């Protein structure tokens, strides 16, 4: 007897409506955040999906930490559970996260919660898809009654810094940043620029269609293969600080491919003494110690 396929990590508007029509509670999470605009609450207050609760990525999907941990350390399980209850999430709810940035920030919520007892999806196309479908927005804040969700103490799919260092030899290591950041050709807020030696560069936006939705699974698999990645091999992904990498994990899961995320990503690697750095357009490039 074969098991049923896992549900897609993304969901469309029609499926949200269908779930509600069946009587299921759908909790919407507005996770608006981007590197150049980390505070998304003003935009949320101006207009959000009806009933959506604002999620602060910097404060609720990350925690304060030492610089050596990277710029967005993972929240503790207890803190994440408290936050989810503040969002009004109850056991058995369908949780849908969205943003206005191609799902990059919403994927962080998906990745942190998906294996911990929460049925969570990312709205395919995000806020843009909702508006283009002619759906209405609400203004102001939503403060739901506290939920009763209980999070399981399960690894969301992390890779350690040592796992990441070995990934090019034992499987595939993917750097999901832009080519310029991968090559070390532009300034960075981190101590040095470049990439982890052996990493291939597949920007996470390669998995996003022009309308902001995820590309279909065949295209995601083809993009991986074109970069020399074996979908059957262990895969580790990283980005600048552990946010965009979760979007690539989402895209790969959409294509039936499992991947682990190095949460500290480049912001931790570049702050760890003795870790080598590669620059240039190729995986091994010009490698130097720092």
C-alpha positions as a printed NumPy array, in Angstrom:
array([[  0.   ,   0.   ,   0.   ],
       [  1.484,   3.342,  -1.051],
       [  1.228,   6.366,   1.187],
       [ -0.593,   9.474,   0.027],
       [  1.661,  12.167,  -1.448],
       [  2.561,  15.012,   0.866],
       [  0.445,  18.135,   0.335],
       [  2.042,  20.916,  -1.669],
       [  3.751,  23.535,   0.497],
       [  1.956,  26.251,  -1.492],
       [ -1.76 ,  26.934,  -1.757],
       [ -3.914,  28.984,  -4.093],
       [ -6.789,  31.311,  -3.287],
       [ -9.422,  28.869,  -4.56 ],
       [ -8.108,  26.182,  -2.227],
       [ -8.294,  28.546,   0.746],
       [-11.935,  29.269,  -0.105],
       [-12.635,  25.544,  -0.47 ],
       [-11.107,  24.775,   2.934],
       [-13.27 ,  27.452,   4.545],
       [-16.353,  26.15 ,   2.765],
       [-15.648,  22.755,   4.352],
       [-15.745,  24.457,   7.745],
       [-12.035,  24.494,   8.447],
       [-10.461,  27.447,  10.229],
       [ -7.814,  29.165,   8.109],
       [ -5.398,  31.399,   9.993],
       [ -3.651,  33.933,   7.746],
       [ -0.191,  35.213,   8.657],
       [  1.153,  38.409,   7.074],
       [  4.953,  38.059,   7.096],
       [  5.995,  41.199,   5.284],
       [  9.752,  41.677,   5.518],
       [ 12.682,  42.364,   3.23 ],
       [ 16.329,  43.22 ,   3.757],
       [ 15.835,  46.847,   2.733],
       [ 12.55 ,  47.185,   4.669],
       [ 12.609,  44.855,   7.685],
       [  9.666,  46.528,   9.449],
       [  6.554,  45.432,   7.589],
       [  3.901,  46.537,  10.074],
       [  3.136,  49.94 ,   8.464],
       [  2.372,  48.244,   5.134],
       [  0.312,  45.604,   6.95 ],
       [ -1.764,  48.25 ,   8.717],
       [ -2.421,  49.983,   5.377],
       [ -3.864,  46.85 ,   3.829],
       [ -3.805,  43.117,   4.461],
       [ -5.835,  40.001,   3.729],
       [ -9.014,  40.049,   5.848],
       [ -8.324,  38.463,   9.212],
       [ -4.568,  38.239,   8.691],
       [ -2.305,  38.642,  11.722],
       [  0.988,  40.468,  11.38 ],
       [  4.081,  38.357,  12.069],
       [  7.306,  40.16 ,  12.954],
       [ 10.08 ,  38.186,  11.283],
       [ 12.849,  39.956,  13.181],
       [ 11.263,  39.447,  16.609],
       [  9.104,  36.301,  16.274],
       [ 10.745,  34.186,  13.557],
       [ 14.241,  35.064,  14.825],
       [ 15.784,  35.861,  18.173],
       [ 18.53 ,  38.167,  19.425],
       [ 21.881,  36.425,  19.459],
       [ 25.629,  36.819,  19.291],
       [ 27.016,  38.04 ,  15.945],
       [ 28.835,  34.719,  15.527],
       [ 25.425,  32.985,  15.238],
       [ 24.528,  35.028,  12.168],
       [ 22.102,  37.868,  11.69 ],
       [ 18.851,  35.904,  12.163],
       [ 19.308,  33.106,  14.728],
       [ 16.404,  30.693,  15.033],
       [ 13.843,  31.327,  17.789],
       [ 13.599,  28.845,  20.631],
       [ 10.763,  26.337,  20.411],
       [  9.078,  27.867,  23.469],
       [  9.237,  31.389,  22.035],
       [  7.929,  30.216,  18.671],
       [  5.021,  28.403,  20.337],
       [  4.138,  31.501,  22.331],
       [  4.217,  33.572,  19.154],
       [  2.012,  31.08 ,  17.284],
       [ -0.513,  31.238,  20.101],
       [ -0.447,  35.048,  19.928],
       [ -1.287,  34.715,  16.234],
       [ -4.405,  32.794,  17.28 ],
       [ -3.303,  29.437,  15.887],
       [ -5.295,  26.524,  17.285],
       [ -4.595,  22.821,  16.929],
       [ -6.032,  21.607,  13.635],
       [ -6.061,  25.   ,  11.908],
       [ -4.818,  25.437,   8.383],
       [ -2.206,  28.196,   8.538],
       [ -1.398,  30.192,   5.405],
       [  1.567,  32.574,   5.368],
       [  2.029,  35.269,   2.737],
       [  4.11 ,  38.343,   1.989],
       [  4.714,  40.866,  -0.782],
       [  8.182,  39.584,  -1.658],
       [  7.709,  36.415,  -3.768],
       [  7.171,  34.263,  -0.678],
       [ 10.71 ,  34.715,   0.64 ],
       [  9.716,  35.88 ,   4.129],
       [  6.582,  33.719,   4.334],
       [  8.751,  30.67 ,   3.674],
       [ 10.612,  31.268,   6.942],
       [  7.331,  30.768,   8.86 ],
       [  6.526,  27.682,   6.749],
       [  9.942,  26.138,   7.339],
       [  9.922,  26.731,  11.097],
       [  6.426,  25.297,  11.63 ],
       [  5.832,  22.639,   8.991],
       [  7.319,  19.677,  10.871],
       [  6.178,  20.795,  14.289],
       [  2.512,  19.879,  14.191],
       [  1.191,  22.803,  12.129],
       [ -0.457,  22.371,   8.737],
       [  1.076,  25.442,   7.104],
       [  1.279,  26.502,   3.463],
       [  2.523,  29.597,   1.639],
       [  0.033,  31.547,  -0.471],
       [  1.24 ,  31.085,  -4.032],
       [  1.8  ,  34.54 ,  -5.484],
       [  1.269,  36.219,  -2.119],
       [ -0.38 ,  39.602,  -1.705],
       [ -0.033,  40.293,  -5.434],
       [ -2.068,  37.219,  -6.385],
       [ -4.767,  38.156,  -3.885],
       [ -5.121,  41.669,  -5.296],
       [ -4.989,  40.518,  -8.932],
       [ -7.806,  38.07 ,  -8.166],
       [ -9.992,  41.021,  -7.225],
       [-10.048,  40.173,  -3.529],
       [-10.48 ,  42.919,  -0.948],
       [ -8.03 ,  44.089,   1.714],
       [ -8.664,  45.246,   5.267],
       [ -6.794,  47.931,   7.167],
       [ -5.849,  48.2  ,  10.806],
       [ -4.597,  45.584,  13.221],
       [ -5.994,  42.113,  13.938],
       [ -5.605,  40.875,  17.511],
       [ -7.071,  37.359,  17.742],
       [ -7.893,  35.425,  20.869],
       [ -4.872,  33.352,  21.964],
       [ -4.609,  29.963,  20.286],
       [ -3.888,  26.589,  21.835],
       [ -1.406,  25.158,  19.332],
       [  1.308,  22.894,  20.752],
       [  4.541,  22.693,  18.75 ],
       [  6.464,  19.434,  18.532],
       [ 10.136,  19.415,  19.474],
       [ 11.274,  18.4  ,  15.988],
       [ 14.194,  19.634,  13.922],
       [ 12.744,  21.767,  11.088],
       [ 15.512,  20.582,   8.78 ],
       [ 18.704,  22.323,   9.818],
       [ 22.276,  21.747,   8.719],
       [ 25.159,  22.574,  11.054],
       [ 28.137,  24.598,   9.934],
       [ 30.179,  21.389,   9.706],
       [ 27.421,  19.685,   7.69 ],
       [ 27.532,  22.67 ,   5.354],
       [ 31.289,  22.51 ,   4.932],
       [ 31.055,  18.836,   3.919],
       [ 27.973,  19.218,   1.717],
       [ 29.811,  19.758,  -1.606],
       [ 31.627,  16.446,  -1.113],
       [ 28.724,  14.407,   0.266],
       [ 25.943,  15.908,  -1.841],
       [ 25.008,  19.372,  -3.081],
       [ 25.535,  22.776,  -1.465],
       [ 23.41 ,  25.577,  -2.95 ],
       [ 24.03 ,  29.301,  -2.464],
       [ 20.693,  30.977,  -3.213],
       [ 21.936,  34.583,  -3.26 ],
       [ 22.304,  36.737,  -6.362],
       [ 25.274,  35.993,  -8.657],
       [ 27.009,  39.227,  -7.624],
       [ 26.868,  38.303,  -3.936],
       [ 27.935,  34.731,  -4.721],
       [ 30.971,  35.985,  -6.643],
       [ 31.926,  38.429,  -3.899],
       [ 31.59 ,  41.324,  -6.326],
       [ 29.428,  43.638,  -4.193],
       [ 29.675,  44.991,  -0.641],
       [ 28.051,  42.986,   2.128],
       [ 27.094,  43.762,   5.754],
       [ 29.166,  40.71 ,   6.719],
       [ 32.931,  40.671,   7.404],
       [ 33.872,  39.453,   3.93 ],
       [ 32.298,  38.756,   0.539],
       [ 32.248,  35.551,  -1.48 ],
       [ 30.758,  32.084,  -1.081],
       [ 31.337,  28.803,   0.708],
       [ 33.833,  26.748,  -1.32 ],
       [ 32.109,  24.117,  -3.441],
       [ 28.684,  25.781,  -3.442],
       [ 26.758,  26.089,  -6.686],
       [ 24.776,  29.257,  -7.29 ],
       [ 21.021,  28.91 ,  -7.877],
       [ 19.358,  32.203,  -6.874],
       [ 16.08 ,  31.557,  -5.128],
       [ 14.306,  33.87 ,  -7.573],
       [ 15.122,  31.353, -10.319],
       [ 12.197,  29.383,  -8.899],
       [  9.744,  32.29 ,  -9.171],
       [  7.611,  32.835, -12.274],
       [  6.987,  36.36 , -13.63 ],
       [  3.617,  36.502, -11.854],
       [  5.25 ,  35.817,  -8.482],
       [  4.1  ,  32.203,  -8.164],
       [  6.416,  29.213,  -7.818],
       [  7.519,  27.612, -11.046],
       [  6.134,  24.14 , -11.632],
       [  7.973,  21.148, -10.141],
       [  9.491,  20.051, -13.464],
       [ 11.058,  23.482, -13.936],
       [ 12.457,  23.464, -10.384],
       [ 14.023,  20.052, -10.986],
       [ 15.418,  21.186, -14.335],
       [ 16.985,  24.283, -12.773],
       [ 18.688,  22.092, -10.181],
       [ 19.938,  19.661, -12.833],
       [ 21.234,  22.501, -15.034],
       [ 23.417,  23.629, -12.128],
       [ 24.812,  20.111, -11.764],
       [ 22.717,  19.2  ,  -8.721],
       [ 21.584,  15.64 ,  -8.139],
       [ 18.056,  15.661,  -6.642],
       [ 18.664,  12.272,  -5.028],
       [ 21.78 ,  13.495,  -3.171],
       [ 21.698,  15.232,   0.24 ],
       [ 21.125,  18.944,  -0.351],
       [ 22.036,  21.872,   1.902],
       [ 20.995,  25.433,   1.07 ],
       [ 22.168,  28.768,   2.448],
       [ 21.735,  32.473,   1.751],
       [ 22.786,  35.68 ,   3.503],
       [ 21.206,  35.082,   6.904],
       [ 18.836,  32.116,   6.716],
       [ 15.72 ,  33.723,   5.238],
       [ 15.852,  33.295,   1.448],
       [ 17.276,  29.773,   1.856],
       [ 13.933,  28.672,   3.288],
       [ 12.264,  29.801,   0.068],
       [ 14.538,  27.508,  -1.931],
       [ 13.687,  24.71 ,   0.528],
       [ 10.016,  25.472,  -0.208],
       [ 10.575,  25.344,  -3.979],
       [ 12.495,  22.083,  -3.726],
       [  9.82 ,  20.5  ,  -1.53 ],
       [  7.244,  21.647,  -4.092],
       [  9.268,  19.528,  -6.548],
       [  9.445,  16.557,  -4.164],
       [ 13.056,  17.202,  -3.148],
       [ 14.179,  17.422,   0.469],
       [ 16.785,  19.995,   1.507],
       [ 18.283,  21.157,   4.77 ],
       [ 18.912,  24.817,   5.588],
       [ 22.067,  26.231,   7.186],
       [ 20.363,  28.845,   9.418],
       [ 23.409,  31.029,  10.054],
       [ 24.196,  31.051,   6.333],
       [ 26.829,  33.45 ,   5.012],
       [ 26.406,  35.809,   7.975],
       [ 27.664,  33.058,  10.294],
       [ 30.193,  31.43 ,   7.981],
       [ 31.938,  34.747,   7.324],
       [ 32.176,  35.424,  11.075],
       [ 33.654,  32.036,  11.943],
       [ 37.424,  32.066,  12.198],
       [ 39.195,  29.555,   9.996],
       [ 36.388,  28.985,   7.498],
       [ 37.637,  29.406,   3.908],
       [ 36.041,  31.783,   1.419],
       [ 35.769,  31.399,  -2.351],
       [ 35.319,  34.287,  -4.794],
       [ 34.481,  34.252,  -8.477],
       [ 31.823,  32.568, -10.641],
       [ 32.762,  28.912, -10.055],
       [ 32.078,  26.694,  -7.008],
       [ 35.673,  26.373,  -5.865],
       [ 36.841,  29.688,  -7.327],
       [ 39.777,  31.43 ,  -5.709],
       [ 39.803,  30.133,  -2.142],
       [ 41.414,  32.   ,   0.733],
       [ 41.401,  31.781,   4.521],
       [ 40.096,  34.61 ,   6.645]])
